[in-house]
């Protein structure tokens, strides 16, 4: 439920919600990016680019409860 609230607040432009979601998912995102790239520096770049894309495209998220899977799709596509 917390994720849904944060995602809804993020769609409204809340920087605080973005920061909370970033801190909640950054380690998982970095781990996944590393599994794809095999390089820590590239993985960090992928995570940074992913969260930039999340901020820019958050209005395209139609299901707040699906934030994590939506963000992970962005991450995988960015890493590839």
mmCIF file of the N, C-alpha and C atoms, coordinates in Angstrom:
data_MODEL
# 
_entry.id   MODEL 
# 
loop_
_atom_site.group_PDB 
_atom_site.id 
_atom_site.type_symbol 
_atom_site.label_atom_id 
_atom_site.label_alt_id 
_atom_site.label_comp_id 
_atom_site.label_asym_id 
_atom_site.label_entity_id 
_atom_site.label_seq_id 
_atom_site.pdbx_PDB_ins_code 
_atom_site.Cartn_x 
_atom_site.Cartn_y 
_atom_site.Cartn_z 
_atom_site.occupancy 
_atom_site.B_iso_or_equiv 
_atom_site.pdbx_formal_charge 
_atom_site.auth_seq_id 
_atom_site.auth_comp_id 
_atom_site.auth_asym_id 
_atom_site.auth_atom_id 
_atom_site.pdbx_PDB_model_num 
ATOM 1   N N  . UNK A 1 1  ? 0.825  -1.203 0.000   1.00 0.00 ? 1  UNK A N  1 
ATOM 2   C CA . UNK A 1 1  ? 0.000  0.000  0.000   1.00 0.00 ? 1  UNK A CA 1 
ATOM 3   C C  . UNK A 1 1  ? 0.868  1.266  0.000   1.00 0.00 ? 1  UNK A C  1 
ATOM 4   N N  . UNK A 1 2  ? 1.957  1.233  0.737   1.00 0.00 ? 2  UNK A N  1 
ATOM 5   C CA . UNK A 1 2  ? 2.827  2.395  0.796   1.00 0.00 ? 2  UNK A CA 1 
ATOM 6   C C  . UNK A 1 2  ? 3.350  2.764  -0.589  1.00 0.00 ? 2  UNK A C  1 
ATOM 7   N N  . UNK A 1 3  ? 3.688  1.747  -1.385  1.00 0.00 ? 3  UNK A N  1 
ATOM 8   C CA . UNK A 1 3  ? 4.195  1.992  -2.734  1.00 0.00 ? 3  UNK A CA 1 
ATOM 9   C C  . UNK A 1 3  ? 3.150  2.716  -3.579  1.00 0.00 ? 3  UNK A C  1 
ATOM 10  N N  . UNK A 1 4  ? 1.899  2.326  -3.461  1.00 0.00 ? 4  UNK A N  1 
ATOM 11  C CA . UNK A 1 4  ? 0.829  2.968  -4.221  1.00 0.00 ? 4  UNK A CA 1 
ATOM 12  C C  . UNK A 1 4  ? 0.717  4.441  -3.864  1.00 0.00 ? 4  UNK A C  1 
ATOM 13  N N  . UNK A 1 5  ? 0.790  4.750  -2.593  1.00 0.00 ? 5  UNK A N  1 
ATOM 14  C CA . UNK A 1 5  ? 0.687  6.140  -2.137  1.00 0.00 ? 5  UNK A CA 1 
ATOM 15  C C  . UNK A 1 5  ? 1.872  6.951  -2.652  1.00 0.00 ? 5  UNK A C  1 
ATOM 16  N N  . UNK A 1 6  ? 3.065  6.388  -2.536  1.00 0.00 ? 6  UNK A N  1 
ATOM 17  C CA . UNK A 1 6  ? 4.251  7.086  -3.021  1.00 0.00 ? 6  UNK A CA 1 
ATOM 18  C C  . UNK A 1 6  ? 4.202  7.297  -4.531  1.00 0.00 ? 6  UNK A C  1 
ATOM 19  N N  . UNK A 1 7  ? 3.768  6.288  -5.268  1.00 0.00 ? 7  UNK A N  1 
ATOM 20  C CA . UNK A 1 7  ? 3.671  6.415  -6.721  1.00 0.00 ? 7  UNK A CA 1 
ATOM 21  C C  . UNK A 1 7  ? 2.650  7.478  -7.110  1.00 0.00 ? 7  UNK A C  1 
ATOM 22  N N  . UNK A 1 8  ? 1.529  7.518  -6.409  1.00 0.00 ? 8  UNK A N  1 
ATOM 23  C CA . UNK A 1 8  ? 0.513  8.540  -6.694  1.00 0.00 ? 8  UNK A CA 1 
ATOM 24  C C  . UNK A 1 8  ? 1.066  9.933  -6.397  1.00 0.00 ? 8  UNK A C  1 
ATOM 25  N N  . UNK A 1 9  ? 1.769  10.064 -5.297  1.00 0.00 ? 9  UNK A N  1 
ATOM 26  C CA . UNK A 1 9  ? 2.382  11.354 -4.958  1.00 0.00 ? 9  UNK A CA 1 
ATOM 27  C C  . UNK A 1 9  ? 3.458  11.730 -5.971  1.00 0.00 ? 9  UNK A C  1 
ATOM 28  N N  . UNK A 1 10 ? 4.197  10.741 -6.440  1.00 0.00 ? 10 UNK A N  1 
ATOM 29  C CA . UNK A 1 10 ? 5.227  10.996 -7.455  1.00 0.00 ? 10 UNK A CA 1 
ATOM 30  C C  . UNK A 1 10 ? 4.596  11.520 -8.736  1.00 0.00 ? 10 UNK A C  1 
ATOM 31  N N  . UNK A 1 11 ? 3.480  10.925 -9.152  1.00 0.00 ? 11 UNK A N  1 
ATOM 32  C CA . UNK A 1 11 ? 2.803  11.396 -10.370 1.00 0.00 ? 11 UNK A CA 1 
ATOM 33  C C  . UNK A 1 11 ? 2.343  12.838 -10.218 1.00 0.00 ? 11 UNK A C  1 
ATOM 34  N N  . UNK A 1 12 ? 2.122  13.266 -8.992  1.00 0.00 ? 12 UNK A N  1 
ATOM 35  C CA . UNK A 1 12 ? 1.726  14.654 -8.740  1.00 0.00 ? 12 UNK A CA 1 
ATOM 36  C C  . UNK A 1 12 ? 2.931  15.589 -8.662  1.00 0.00 ? 12 UNK A C  1 
ATOM 37  N N  . UNK A 1 13 ? 4.139  15.015 -8.770  1.00 0.00 ? 13 UNK A N  1 
ATOM 38  C CA . UNK A 1 13 ? 5.344  15.829 -8.789  1.00 0.00 ? 13 UNK A CA 1 
ATOM 39  C C  . UNK A 1 13 ? 6.072  15.926 -7.462  1.00 0.00 ? 13 UNK A C  1 
ATOM 40  N N  . UNK A 1 14 ? 5.791  15.044 -6.530  1.00 0.00 ? 14 UNK A N  1 
ATOM 41  C CA . UNK A 1 14 ? 6.411  15.102 -5.212  1.00 0.00 ? 14 UNK A CA 1 
ATOM 42  C C  . UNK A 1 14 ? 7.859  14.630 -5.246  1.00 0.00 ? 14 UNK A C  1 
ATOM 43  N N  . UNK A 1 15 ? 8.761  15.524 -4.939  1.00 0.00 ? 15 UNK A N  1 
ATOM 44  C CA . UNK A 1 15 ? 10.182 15.187 -4.866  1.00 0.00 ? 15 UNK A CA 1 
ATOM 45  C C  . UNK A 1 15 ? 10.447 14.247 -3.691  1.00 0.00 ? 15 UNK A C  1 
ATOM 46  N N  . UNK A 1 16 ? 9.713  14.448 -2.595  1.00 0.00 ? 16 UNK A N  1 
ATOM 47  C CA . UNK A 1 16 ? 9.885  13.595 -1.425  1.00 0.00 ? 16 UNK A CA 1 
ATOM 48  C C  . UNK A 1 16 ? 9.493  12.148 -1.736  1.00 0.00 ? 16 UNK A C  1 
ATOM 49  N N  . UNK A 1 17 ? 8.425  11.962 -2.485  1.00 0.00 ? 17 UNK A N  1 
ATOM 50  C CA . UNK A 1 17 ? 8.002  10.612 -2.875  1.00 0.00 ? 17 UNK A CA 1 
ATOM 51  C C  . UNK A 1 17 ? 9.055  9.977  -3.774  1.00 0.00 ? 17 UNK A C  1 
ATOM 52  N N  . UNK A 1 18 ? 9.616  10.762 -4.688  1.00 0.00 ? 18 UNK A N  1 
ATOM 53  C CA . UNK A 1 18 ? 10.688 10.257 -5.548  1.00 0.00 ? 18 UNK A CA 1 
ATOM 54  C C  . UNK A 1 18 ? 11.869 9.794  -4.702  1.00 0.00 ? 18 UNK A C  1 
ATOM 55  N N  . UNK A 1 19 ? 12.270 10.626 -3.747  1.00 0.00 ? 19 UNK A N  1 
ATOM 56  C CA . UNK A 1 19 ? 13.408 10.274 -2.890  1.00 0.00 ? 19 UNK A CA 1 
ATOM 57  C C  . UNK A 1 19 ? 13.140 8.993  -2.110  1.00 0.00 ? 19 UNK A C  1 
ATOM 58  N N  . UNK A 1 20 ? 11.935 8.842  -1.574  1.00 0.00 ? 20 UNK A N  1 
ATOM 59  C CA . UNK A 1 20 ? 11.593 7.633  -0.818  1.00 0.00 ? 20 UNK A CA 1 
ATOM 60  C C  . UNK A 1 20 ? 11.618 6.398  -1.706  1.00 0.00 ? 20 UNK A C  1 
ATOM 61  N N  . UNK A 1 21 ? 11.066 6.498  -2.900  1.00 0.00 ? 21 UNK A N  1 
ATOM 62  C CA . UNK A 1 21 ? 11.072 5.361  -3.818  1.00 0.00 ? 21 UNK A CA 1 
ATOM 63  C C  . UNK A 1 21 ? 12.495 5.038  -4.266  1.00 0.00 ? 21 UNK A C  1 
ATOM 64  N N  . UNK A 1 22 ? 13.300 6.060  -4.486  1.00 0.00 ? 22 UNK A N  1 
ATOM 65  C CA . UNK A 1 22 ? 14.698 5.840  -4.865  1.00 0.00 ? 22 UNK A CA 1 
ATOM 66  C C  . UNK A 1 22 ? 15.432 5.062  -3.772  1.00 0.00 ? 22 UNK A C  1 
ATOM 67  N N  . UNK A 1 23 ? 15.298 5.519  -2.540  1.00 0.00 ? 23 UNK A N  1 
ATOM 68  C CA . UNK A 1 23 ? 15.994 4.844  -1.437  1.00 0.00 ? 23 UNK A CA 1 
ATOM 69  C C  . UNK A 1 23 ? 15.449 3.441  -1.196  1.00 0.00 ? 23 UNK A C  1 
ATOM 70  N N  . UNK A 1 24 ? 14.178 3.244  -1.476  1.00 0.00 ? 24 UNK A N  1 
ATOM 71  C CA . UNK A 1 24 ? 13.578 1.922  -1.292  1.00 0.00 ? 24 UNK A CA 1 
ATOM 72  C C  . UNK A 1 24 ? 14.101 0.917  -2.323  1.00 0.00 ? 24 UNK A C  1 
ATOM 73  N N  . UNK A 1 25 ? 14.322 1.355  -3.551  1.00 0.00 ? 25 UNK A N  1 
ATOM 74  C CA . UNK A 1 25 ? 14.637 0.436  -4.648  1.00 0.00 ? 25 UNK A CA 1 
ATOM 75  C C  . UNK A 1 25 ? 16.051 0.544  -5.216  1.00 0.00 ? 25 UNK A C  1 
ATOM 76  N N  . UNK A 1 26 ? 16.860 1.472  -4.759  1.00 0.00 ? 26 UNK A N  1 
ATOM 77  C CA . UNK A 1 26 ? 18.174 1.677  -5.380  1.00 0.00 ? 26 UNK A CA 1 
ATOM 78  C C  . UNK A 1 26 ? 19.077 0.451  -5.284  1.00 0.00 ? 26 UNK A C  1 
ATOM 79  N N  . UNK A 1 27 ? 19.089 -0.239 -4.146  1.00 0.00 ? 27 UNK A N  1 
ATOM 80  C CA . UNK A 1 27 ? 19.978 -1.404 -4.001  1.00 0.00 ? 27 UNK A CA 1 
ATOM 81  C C  . UNK A 1 27 ? 19.532 -2.557 -4.889  1.00 0.00 ? 27 UNK A C  1 
ATOM 82  N N  . UNK A 1 28 ? 18.239 -2.804 -4.946  1.00 0.00 ? 28 UNK A N  1 
ATOM 83  C CA . UNK A 1 28 ? 17.718 -3.848 -5.817  1.00 0.00 ? 28 UNK A CA 1 
ATOM 84  C C  . UNK A 1 28 ? 18.009 -3.507 -7.278  1.00 0.00 ? 28 UNK A C  1 
ATOM 85  N N  . UNK A 1 29 ? 17.837 -2.250 -7.632  1.00 0.00 ? 29 UNK A N  1 
ATOM 86  C CA . UNK A 1 29 ? 18.096 -1.811 -8.999  1.00 0.00 ? 29 UNK A CA 1 
ATOM 87  C C  . UNK A 1 29 ? 19.575 -1.969 -9.345  1.00 0.00 ? 29 UNK A C  1 
ATOM 88  N N  . UNK A 1 30 ? 20.451 -1.598 -8.425  1.00 0.00 ? 30 UNK A N  1 
ATOM 89  C CA . UNK A 1 30 ? 21.882 -1.727 -8.673  1.00 0.00 ? 30 UNK A CA 1 
ATOM 90  C C  . UNK A 1 30 ? 22.271 -3.194 -8.831  1.00 0.00 ? 30 UNK A C  1 
ATOM 91  N N  . UNK A 1 31 ? 21.737 -4.054 -8.003  1.00 0.00 ? 31 UNK A N  1 
ATOM 92  C CA . UNK A 1 31 ? 22.028 -5.485 -8.095  1.00 0.00 ? 31 UNK A CA 1 
ATOM 93  C C  . UNK A 1 31 ? 21.576 -6.052 -9.447  1.00 0.00 ? 31 UNK A C  1 
ATOM 94  N N  . UNK A 1 32 ? 20.370 -5.702 -9.846  1.00 0.00 ? 32 UNK A N  1 
ATOM 95  C CA . UNK A 1 32 ? 19.838 -6.189 -11.125 1.00 0.00 ? 32 UNK A CA 1 
ATOM 96  C C  . UNK A 1 32 ? 20.659 -5.654 -12.289 1.00 0.00 ? 32 UNK A C  1 
ATOM 97  N N  . UNK A 1 33 ? 20.996 -4.381 -12.253 1.00 0.00 ? 33 UNK A N  1 
ATOM 98  C CA . UNK A 1 33 ? 21.800 -3.786 -13.323 1.00 0.00 ? 33 UNK A CA 1 
ATOM 99  C C  . UNK A 1 33 ? 23.164 -4.453 -13.393 1.00 0.00 ? 33 UNK A C  1 
ATOM 100 N N  . UNK A 1 34 ? 23.745 -4.785 -12.249 1.00 0.00 ? 34 UNK A N  1 
ATOM 101 C CA . UNK A 1 34 ? 25.047 -5.451 -12.234 1.00 0.00 ? 34 UNK A CA 1 
ATOM 102 C C  . UNK A 1 34 ? 24.959 -6.849 -12.845 1.00 0.00 ? 34 UNK A C  1 
ATOM 103 N N  . UNK A 1 35 ? 23.870 -7.549 -12.565 1.00 0.00 ? 35 UNK A N  1 
ATOM 104 C CA . UNK A 1 35 ? 23.689 -8.875 -13.159 1.00 0.00 ? 35 UNK A CA 1 
ATOM 105 C C  . UNK A 1 35 ? 23.623 -8.796 -14.684 1.00 0.00 ? 35 UNK A C  1 
ATOM 106 N N  . UNK A 1 36 ? 23.100 -7.702 -15.200 1.00 0.00 ? 36 UNK A N  1 
ATOM 107 C CA . UNK A 1 36 ? 22.977 -7.538 -16.645 1.00 0.00 ? 36 UNK A CA 1 
ATOM 108 C C  . UNK A 1 36 ? 24.287 -7.039 -17.263 1.00 0.00 ? 36 UNK A C  1 
ATOM 109 N N  . UNK A 1 37 ? 24.909 -6.045 -16.629 1.00 0.00 ? 37 UNK A N  1 
ATOM 110 C CA . UNK A 1 37 ? 26.081 -5.417 -17.236 1.00 0.00 ? 37 UNK A CA 1 
ATOM 111 C C  . UNK A 1 37 ? 27.398 -6.072 -16.833 1.00 0.00 ? 37 UNK A C  1 
ATOM 112 N N  . UNK A 1 38 ? 27.462 -6.624 -15.638 1.00 0.00 ? 38 UNK A N  1 
ATOM 113 C CA . UNK A 1 38 ? 28.696 -7.227 -15.151 1.00 0.00 ? 38 UNK A CA 1 
ATOM 114 C C  . UNK A 1 38 ? 29.767 -6.219 -14.774 1.00 0.00 ? 38 UNK A C  1 
ATOM 115 N N  . UNK A 1 39 ? 29.365 -4.958 -14.638 1.00 0.00 ? 39 UNK A N  1 
ATOM 116 C CA . UNK A 1 39 ? 30.306 -3.887 -14.356 1.00 0.00 ? 39 UNK A CA 1 
ATOM 117 C C  . UNK A 1 39 ? 29.662 -2.895 -13.391 1.00 0.00 ? 39 UNK A C  1 
ATOM 118 N N  . UNK A 1 40 ? 30.338 -2.594 -12.283 1.00 0.00 ? 40 UNK A N  1 
ATOM 119 C CA . UNK A 1 40 ? 29.752 -1.714 -11.272 1.00 0.00 ? 40 UNK A CA 1 
ATOM 120 C C  . UNK A 1 40 ? 29.518 -0.294 -11.789 1.00 0.00 ? 40 UNK A C  1 
ATOM 121 N N  . UNK A 1 41 ? 30.494 0.258  -12.481 1.00 0.00 ? 41 UNK A N  1 
ATOM 122 C CA . UNK A 1 41 ? 30.351 1.632  -12.983 1.00 0.00 ? 41 UNK A CA 1 
ATOM 123 C C  . UNK A 1 41 ? 29.186 1.728  -13.970 1.00 0.00 ? 41 UNK A C  1 
ATOM 124 N N  . UNK A 1 42 ? 29.091 0.770  -14.879 1.00 0.00 ? 42 UNK A N  1 
ATOM 125 C CA . UNK A 1 42 ? 27.974 0.762  -15.827 1.00 0.00 ? 42 UNK A CA 1 
ATOM 126 C C  . UNK A 1 42 ? 26.651 0.590  -15.088 1.00 0.00 ? 42 UNK A C  1 
ATOM 127 N N  . UNK A 1 43 ? 26.646 -0.247 -14.068 1.00 0.00 ? 43 UNK A N  1 
ATOM 128 C CA . UNK A 1 43 ? 25.431 -0.489 -13.288 1.00 0.00 ? 43 UNK A CA 1 
ATOM 129 C C  . UNK A 1 43 ? 24.963 0.783  -12.597 1.00 0.00 ? 43 UNK A C  1 
ATOM 130 N N  . UNK A 1 44 ? 25.889 1.526  -12.042 1.00 0.00 ? 44 UNK A N  1 
ATOM 131 C CA . UNK A 1 44 ? 25.535 2.797  -11.398 1.00 0.00 ? 44 UNK A CA 1 
ATOM 132 C C  . UNK A 1 44 ? 24.955 3.769  -12.416 1.00 0.00 ? 44 UNK A C  1 
ATOM 133 N N  . UNK A 1 45 ? 25.538 3.814  -13.610 1.00 0.00 ? 45 UNK A N  1 
ATOM 134 C CA . UNK A 1 45 ? 25.007 4.674  -14.673 1.00 0.00 ? 45 UNK A CA 1 
ATOM 135 C C  . UNK A 1 45 ? 23.596 4.253  -15.068 1.00 0.00 ? 45 UNK A C  1 
ATOM 136 N N  . UNK A 1 46 ? 23.367 2.947  -15.161 1.00 0.00 ? 46 UNK A N  1 
ATOM 137 C CA . UNK A 1 46 ? 22.050 2.425  -15.527 1.00 0.00 ? 46 UNK A CA 1 
ATOM 138 C C  . UNK A 1 46 ? 21.014 2.821  -14.475 1.00 0.00 ? 46 UNK A C  1 
ATOM 139 N N  . UNK A 1 47 ? 21.362 2.692  -13.223 1.00 0.00 ? 47 UNK A N  1 
ATOM 140 C CA . UNK A 1 47 ? 20.426 3.049  -12.144 1.00 0.00 ? 47 UNK A CA 1 
ATOM 141 C C  . UNK A 1 47 ? 20.115 4.542  -12.197 1.00 0.00 ? 47 UNK A C  1 
ATOM 142 N N  . UNK A 1 48 ? 21.127 5.353  -12.385 1.00 0.00 ? 48 UNK A N  1 
ATOM 143 C CA . UNK A 1 48 ? 20.901 6.794  -12.470 1.00 0.00 ? 48 UNK A CA 1 
ATOM 144 C C  . UNK A 1 48 ? 19.979 7.127  -13.650 1.00 0.00 ? 48 UNK A C  1 
ATOM 145 N N  . UNK A 1 49 ? 20.272 6.582  -14.806 1.00 0.00 ? 49 UNK A N  1 
ATOM 146 C CA . UNK A 1 49 ? 19.447 6.839  -15.990 1.00 0.00 ? 49 UNK A CA 1 
ATOM 147 C C  . UNK A 1 49 ? 18.026 6.325  -15.794 1.00 0.00 ? 49 UNK A C  1 
ATOM 148 N N  . UNK A 1 50 ? 17.887 5.188  -15.137 1.00 0.00 ? 50 UNK A N  1 
ATOM 149 C CA . UNK A 1 50 ? 16.561 4.628  -14.876 1.00 0.00 ? 50 UNK A CA 1 
ATOM 150 C C  . UNK A 1 50 ? 15.720 5.590  -14.054 1.00 0.00 ? 50 UNK A C  1 
ATOM 151 N N  . UNK A 1 51 ? 16.287 6.123  -12.985 1.00 0.00 ? 51 UNK A N  1 
ATOM 152 C CA . UNK A 1 51 ? 15.503 7.013  -12.131 1.00 0.00 ? 51 UNK A CA 1 
ATOM 153 C C  . UNK A 1 51 ? 15.245 8.366  -12.787 1.00 0.00 ? 51 UNK A C  1 
ATOM 154 N N  . UNK A 1 52 ? 16.119 8.793  -13.678 1.00 0.00 ? 52 UNK A N  1 
ATOM 155 C CA . UNK A 1 52 ? 15.826 9.994  -14.471 1.00 0.00 ? 52 UNK A CA 1 
ATOM 156 C C  . UNK A 1 52 ? 14.607 9.725  -15.356 1.00 0.00 ? 52 UNK A C  1 
ATOM 157 N N  . UNK A 1 53 ? 14.595 8.560  -16.010 1.00 0.00 ? 53 UNK A N  1 
ATOM 158 C CA . UNK A 1 53 ? 13.457 8.196  -16.864 1.00 0.00 ? 53 UNK A CA 1 
ATOM 159 C C  . UNK A 1 53 ? 12.176 8.046  -16.053 1.00 0.00 ? 53 UNK A C  1 
ATOM 160 N N  . UNK A 1 54 ? 12.282 7.496  -14.854 1.00 0.00 ? 54 UNK A N  1 
ATOM 161 C CA . UNK A 1 54 ? 11.104 7.375  -13.978 1.00 0.00 ? 54 UNK A CA 1 
ATOM 162 C C  . UNK A 1 54 ? 10.532 8.758  -13.708 1.00 0.00 ? 54 UNK A C  1 
ATOM 163 N N  . UNK A 1 55 ? 11.388 9.707  -13.362 1.00 0.00 ? 55 UNK A N  1 
ATOM 164 C CA . UNK A 1 55 ? 10.923 11.066 -13.065 1.00 0.00 ? 55 UNK A CA 1 
ATOM 165 C C  . UNK A 1 55 ? 10.254 11.703 -14.287 1.00 0.00 ? 55 UNK A C  1 
ATOM 166 N N  . UNK A 1 56 ? 10.869 11.529 -15.449 1.00 0.00 ? 56 UNK A N  1 
ATOM 167 C CA . UNK A 1 56 ? 10.353 12.152 -16.671 1.00 0.00 ? 56 UNK A CA 1 
ATOM 168 C C  . UNK A 1 56 ? 9.044  11.512 -17.135 1.00 0.00 ? 56 UNK A C  1 
ATOM 169 N N  . UNK A 1 57 ? 8.940  10.181 -17.017 1.00 0.00 ? 57 UNK A N  1 
ATOM 170 C CA . UNK A 1 57 ? 7.821  9.456  -17.604 1.00 0.00 ? 57 UNK A CA 1 
ATOM 171 C C  . UNK A 1 57 ? 6.790  8.950  -16.592 1.00 0.00 ? 57 UNK A C  1 
ATOM 172 N N  . UNK A 1 58 ? 6.841  9.440  -15.370 1.00 0.00 ? 58 UNK A N  1 
ATOM 173 C CA . UNK A 1 58 ? 5.966  8.895  -14.327 1.00 0.00 ? 58 UNK A CA 1 
ATOM 174 C C  . UNK A 1 58 ? 4.480  9.052  -14.659 1.00 0.00 ? 58 UNK A C  1 
ATOM 175 N N  . UNK A 1 59 ? 4.132  10.033 -15.444 1.00 0.00 ? 59 UNK A N  1 
ATOM 176 C CA . UNK A 1 59 ? 2.714  10.212 -15.799 1.00 0.00 ? 59 UNK A CA 1 
ATOM 177 C C  . UNK A 1 59 ? 2.200  9.091  -16.705 1.00 0.00 ? 59 UNK A C  1 
ATOM 178 N N  . UNK A 1 60 ? 3.115  8.299  -17.267 1.00 0.00 ? 60 UNK A N  1 
ATOM 179 C CA . UNK A 1 60 ? 2.724  7.158  -18.097 1.00 0.00 ? 60 UNK A CA 1 
ATOM 180 C C  . UNK A 1 60 ? 2.387  5.929  -17.253 1.00 0.00 ? 60 UNK A C  1 
ATOM 181 N N  . UNK A 1 61 ? 2.683  5.993  -15.957 1.00 0.00 ? 61 UNK A N  1 
ATOM 182 C CA . UNK A 1 61 ? 2.350  4.898  -15.044 1.00 0.00 ? 61 UNK A CA 1 
ATOM 183 C C  . UNK A 1 61 ? 0.860  4.971  -14.747 1.00 0.00 ? 61 UNK A C  1 
ATOM 184 N N  . UNK A 1 62 ? 0.128  3.928  -15.147 1.00 0.00 ? 62 UNK A N  1 
ATOM 185 C CA . UNK A 1 62 ? -1.328 3.944  -14.988 1.00 0.00 ? 62 UNK A CA 1 
ATOM 186 C C  . UNK A 1 62 ? -1.806 3.170  -13.771 1.00 0.00 ? 62 UNK A C  1 
ATOM 187 N N  . UNK A 1 63 ? -0.954 2.318  -13.227 1.00 0.00 ? 63 UNK A N  1 
ATOM 188 C CA . UNK A 1 63 ? -1.327 1.500  -12.082 1.00 0.00 ? 63 UNK A CA 1 
ATOM 189 C C  . UNK A 1 63 ? -0.310 1.739  -10.976 1.00 0.00 ? 63 UNK A C  1 
ATOM 190 N N  . UNK A 1 64 ? -0.675 2.524  -9.982  1.00 0.00 ? 64 UNK A N  1 
ATOM 191 C CA . UNK A 1 64 ? 0.266  2.888  -8.927  1.00 0.00 ? 64 UNK A CA 1 
ATOM 192 C C  . UNK A 1 64 ? 0.835  1.670  -8.204  1.00 0.00 ? 64 UNK A C  1 
ATOM 193 N N  . UNK A 1 65 ? 0.053  0.610  -8.092  1.00 0.00 ? 65 UNK A N  1 
ATOM 194 C CA . UNK A 1 65 ? 0.537  -0.584 -7.389  1.00 0.00 ? 65 UNK A CA 1 
ATOM 195 C C  . UNK A 1 65 ? 1.575  -1.338 -8.222  1.00 0.00 ? 65 UNK A C  1 
ATOM 196 N N  . UNK A 1 66 ? 1.718  -0.981 -9.488  1.00 0.00 ? 66 UNK A N  1 
ATOM 197 C CA . UNK A 1 66 ? 2.687  -1.627 -10.352 1.00 0.00 ? 66 UNK A CA 1 
ATOM 198 C C  . UNK A 1 66 ? 3.973  -0.839 -10.530 1.00 0.00 ? 66 UNK A C  1 
ATOM 199 N N  . UNK A 1 67 ? 4.238  0.096  -9.626  1.00 0.00 ? 67 UNK A N  1 
ATOM 200 C CA . UNK A 1 67 ? 5.430  0.942  -9.779  1.00 0.00 ? 67 UNK A CA 1 
ATOM 201 C C  . UNK A 1 67 ? 6.702  0.124  -9.898  1.00 0.00 ? 67 UNK A C  1 
ATOM 202 N N  . UNK A 1 68 ? 6.893  -0.839 -9.008  1.00 0.00 ? 68 UNK A N  1 
ATOM 203 C CA . UNK A 1 68 ? 8.140  -1.600 -8.978  1.00 0.00 ? 68 UNK A CA 1 
ATOM 204 C C  . UNK A 1 68 ? 8.384  -2.327 -10.299 1.00 0.00 ? 68 UNK A C  1 
ATOM 205 N N  . UNK A 1 69 ? 7.386  -3.011 -10.814 1.00 0.00 ? 69 UNK A N  1 
ATOM 206 C CA . UNK A 1 69 ? 7.578  -3.744 -12.070 1.00 0.00 ? 69 UNK A CA 1 
ATOM 207 C C  . UNK A 1 69 ? 7.784  -2.773 -13.236 1.00 0.00 ? 69 UNK A C  1 
ATOM 208 N N  . UNK A 1 70 ? 7.096  -1.654 -13.238 1.00 0.00 ? 70 UNK A N  1 
ATOM 209 C CA . UNK A 1 70 ? 7.267  -0.635 -14.269 1.00 0.00 ? 70 UNK A CA 1 
ATOM 210 C C  . UNK A 1 70 ? 8.697  -0.082 -14.239 1.00 0.00 ? 70 UNK A C  1 
ATOM 211 N N  . UNK A 1 71 ? 9.172  0.247  -13.046 1.00 0.00 ? 71 UNK A N  1 
ATOM 212 C CA . UNK A 1 71 ? 10.524 0.767  -12.895 1.00 0.00 ? 71 UNK A CA 1 
ATOM 213 C C  . UNK A 1 71 ? 11.552 -0.271 -13.320 1.00 0.00 ? 71 UNK A C  1 
ATOM 214 N N  . UNK A 1 72 ? 11.329 -1.535 -12.979 1.00 0.00 ? 72 UNK A N  1 
ATOM 215 C CA . UNK A 1 72 ? 12.270 -2.587 -13.341 1.00 0.00 ? 72 UNK A CA 1 
ATOM 216 C C  . UNK A 1 72 ? 12.296 -2.827 -14.856 1.00 0.00 ? 72 UNK A C  1 
ATOM 217 N N  . UNK A 1 73 ? 11.173 -2.657 -15.528 1.00 0.00 ? 73 UNK A N  1 
ATOM 218 C CA . UNK A 1 73 ? 11.161 -2.764 -16.990 1.00 0.00 ? 73 UNK A CA 1 
ATOM 219 C C  . UNK A 1 73 ? 12.025 -1.664 -17.600 1.00 0.00 ? 73 UNK A C  1 
ATOM 220 N N  . UNK A 1 74 ? 11.916 -0.472 -17.061 1.00 0.00 ? 74 UNK A N  1 
ATOM 221 C CA . UNK A 1 74 ? 12.747 0.635  -17.534 1.00 0.00 ? 74 UNK A CA 1 
ATOM 222 C C  . UNK A 1 74 ? 14.214 0.314  -17.302 1.00 0.00 ? 74 UNK A C  1 
ATOM 223 N N  . UNK A 1 75 ? 14.529 -0.205 -16.129 1.00 0.00 ? 75 UNK A N  1 
ATOM 224 C CA . UNK A 1 75 ? 15.909 -0.544 -15.788 1.00 0.00 ? 75 UNK A CA 1 
ATOM 225 C C  . UNK A 1 75 ? 16.486 -1.598 -16.734 1.00 0.00 ? 75 UNK A C  1 
ATOM 226 N N  . UNK A 1 76 ? 15.747 -2.654 -16.973 1.00 0.00 ? 76 UNK A N  1 
ATOM 227 C CA . UNK A 1 76 ? 16.244 -3.730 -17.847 1.00 0.00 ? 76 UNK A CA 1 
ATOM 228 C C  . UNK A 1 76 ? 16.455 -3.198 -19.251 1.00 0.00 ? 76 UNK A C  1 
ATOM 229 N N  . UNK A 1 77 ? 15.515 -2.451 -19.774 1.00 0.00 ? 77 UNK A N  1 
ATOM 230 C CA . UNK A 1 77 ? 15.674 -1.906 -21.125 1.00 0.00 ? 77 UNK A CA 1 
ATOM 231 C C  . UNK A 1 77 ? 16.848 -0.948 -21.204 1.00 0.00 ? 77 UNK A C  1 
ATOM 232 N N  . UNK A 1 78 ? 17.046 -0.171 -20.163 1.00 0.00 ? 78 UNK A N  1 
ATOM 233 C CA . UNK A 1 78 ? 18.167 0.756  -20.138 1.00 0.00 ? 78 UNK A CA 1 
ATOM 234 C C  . UNK A 1 78 ? 19.490 0.005  -20.075 1.00 0.00 ? 78 UNK A C  1 
ATOM 235 N N  . UNK A 1 79 ? 19.533 -1.039 -19.276 1.00 0.00 ? 79 UNK A N  1 
ATOM 236 C CA . UNK A 1 79 ? 20.763 -1.835 -19.136 1.00 0.00 ? 79 UNK A CA 1 
ATOM 237 C C  . UNK A 1 79 ? 21.121 -2.557 -20.431 1.00 0.00 ? 79 UNK A C  1 
ATOM 238 N N  . UNK A 1 80 ? 20.108 -3.028 -21.132 1.00 0.00 ? 80 UNK A N  1 
ATOM 239 C CA . UNK A 1 80 ? 20.379 -3.747 -22.376 1.00 0.00 ? 80 UNK A CA 1 
ATOM 240 C C  . UNK A 1 80 ? 20.823 -2.792 -23.466 1.00 0.00 ? 80 UNK A C  1 
# 
